[in-house]
Amino acid sequence: MASIIDVHDLPEEEVRIIRELVECLRAKAKKRTGVEEERQEVVFTAHPSDVIGDLTRREIYEHL
């Protein structure tokens, strides 16, 4: 889908910034459709606690 963005009233520096942004977004989209990134395992830390059982989200964040 081709689109046209009207930048005739913008300063040349801002037009350059828009052009660079579009190029960056195109590269990001190309990377996304290319080889799938290697998935990294996320390691969550555990903290000692005296809680027994499950907590609701409200109970976890009620002190904030």
Secondary structure, DSSP 8 states (H G I E B T S, - for coil): -------TTS-HHHHHHHHHHHHHHHHHHHHHHSS-----------------S---HHHHHTT-
